[in-house]
Amino acid sequence: MKVGRALVSVHDKRGLVELGRGLVALGIEIVSTGGTARLLRESGVAVREVSEITGFPEMMDGRVKTLHPKIHGGILARRDVPEHVAALEQHGIPPIDLVISSLYPFEATVARPGVTPAEAIEQIDVGGPTMIRAAAKNHASVAVVTDPSQYGPVLEELRATGGALSDETRSRLAREAFRRTAEYDAAISQYLGGGLASEGASAPPSETSPRFDGAGKAGARTEEFPSRLVIQAERVMALKYGENPHQAAAFYRPVGGAPFGLGAMRQLHGPELGYNNLLDFSAALSLLLEFAEPAAVAIKHTNPCGVAVASTVGAAMAKAKASDPVSIYGGIVGVNRELDMAVVAELSGIFVEILFAPAFAPDAVEELRRTKKKCRVLEVPCAVPAGVVEYRSVLGGLLAQRADVVDLNVATLAIVSRRAPTTEEMAALRFAWKIAKHAKSNTIVLATADQVVGVGAGQMNRRDSARLAVMRADEVGLATRGTVCASDAFFPFRDALDVVAAAGATAVIHPGGSLRDEEVIAAANEHGMAMVTTSIRHFRH
């Protein structure tokens, strides 16, 4: 297919003049609009205004420029259908062989802090996607270019072939064009919809579509989880491999909106990141976000092995390390204040896969680069927007849920034991509850008001989790007497409570709601423990 005429209408002007000069040098006529035509003309590139072909000026502040039969007829006409060619001649429509269009920067606009709805709406491109889709549909006869990065290869092929583009090139460009318009539409849907529905385009539910309310029961809240969901994400990096060396993997972040969490991380030092690194990093950051005071966390295989709060992150790091000085080796470690030399000193001689913080003191970075060659040092904001939706793939499907950001409401806590917790015990219970929320079920956490003492996570029964929490504390020499206990779900039997009571725990917090609650409460009273129920469960699978 030889190119005789190109329609050029771009918002992103990078490389435009060089492209225009290259096309003209090949004898290709350029038809253009507005600012694109003006820049080309001012740069000495011959250009024909779209209005010369349509007979209509641009109008409505540029909203209507190319939406005209004399433009779209020239793009959509099939060159292999005599009736289409005859219609072009009959109506004086010049065929267009190449469409070059970059869209209004909607994604960049809505990512700007403080952008108004009116500003966002004006950056929704209409004419551009219409031309792109028309050209991509008719790629048997028309080529479509949607990004400045494509200019060089396209010009190179045109020069090498005397002004022609191959079937393979047109097909590839069409695929990339449809991918771009899909991304663009998803970003618009995200902005306009908000929440889960914003992550993709939803369609009206069919008669057989399941409806679920926020609790997972049949209900009328279809807006929360649309019947169809399209997720658009951009690849941030290819990973060396997945969970295991024989699995390929990559890291993506959602398209549209300001990056947050791992999508906003910046690597300051260390080797490339792996799949397991990022899973553990996400778990560590999620846990760290629970704390407003200076805090340090250590994660191993997505479970907390050390957590503490203190007046400084250096002091918190010392206590977090003491929580489990064995498991911290090869773990993911983070603090929620500027990471300084005090933190670096606490980690001396300890290998960690990732060390992260919202900021780093310059001397701390230099010391880490000198002494921890294999540690990945990451700067990441310790904040996330409201309404985050979590996705998880299952075999043949996708699960979606609102992130578990529910905090304890002290006013709704129920003291079900004869003895109420002391002020010190209540502070420790609140701390332990935050940790239990981020450990794999079944979870038992032993803690003081500022330090994890033992964690039993991911066990098939709660008694074994309790035994494991006590064992971990004993092995590292931390006293369990005087600690408190948190359980992510209710106690189905009293056996796990008996284990932590025997170890010296004096108070316990759990959701309640078991058929044997009365038996469990009686056990707490028998041991002289204070028991608080939350009516909130924090399963993590």
PyMOL commands that set and color helices and strands:
alter all, ss='L'
color gray80, all
select helices_A, chain A and resi 16-25+34-42+50-54+69-76+82-91+106-110+117-122+127-137+148-161+167-193+196-199+261-264+275-288+313-323+341-346+362-371+410-412+423-436+462-475+495-503+517-527
alter helices_A, ss='H'
color red, helices_A
select strands_A, chain A and resi 5-10+29-32+48-49+98-102+143-145+233-239+249-254+266-269+295-300+303-309+332-335+354-357+376-379+389-394+397-402+414-415+444-447+452-456+484-487+507-510+530-533
alter strands_A, ss='S'
color yellow, strands_A
deselect
rebuild
show_as cartoon
